Amino acid sequence: MFCYLLLLHSNDCIISTHRLSTGEELFQLGKSKHQKI
């Protein structure tokens, strides 16, 4: 049970960091597009 909870927690961490990185990429993309205009 404890291992299962740990696994869920690590998955949650991976998902949140993935969201953070994709959000950062989208922000950078928007910035570069704005600069080109």
N, C-alpha and C positions, 0 to 999 in steps of 0.2 A: 504494500500500500504506500509506504513512504517513498519507495523508488518510483512508483507511478506518479506521485505528486511532484517529485523532482523532475521527472520527464516532462510533465505538463508545464512546469515552470520554465524549463530550458527552452521548450518549444515556443512559449510565450515571448521569451527574451529574443529568440531568433526572429520571430514575426515582427516584434516592435522595432528591432534594429533594422530589419529589411525595409519596413515602412519609412523609417527615418532616412535611410540611404536613397530610396526612390524619391522621397519628397525633396531631398537635397538636390538630386539630379534634375528633377522637374524645375526647381527654383533656378538652377544654373542655366538650364535650357531657356527658360523664360527671360532671364537676364541677357543672355547672348542674343536672343531674337530681338529684344528691345534695343540693344546697342546697334544691331545691324540696321534697324529702321532709323 
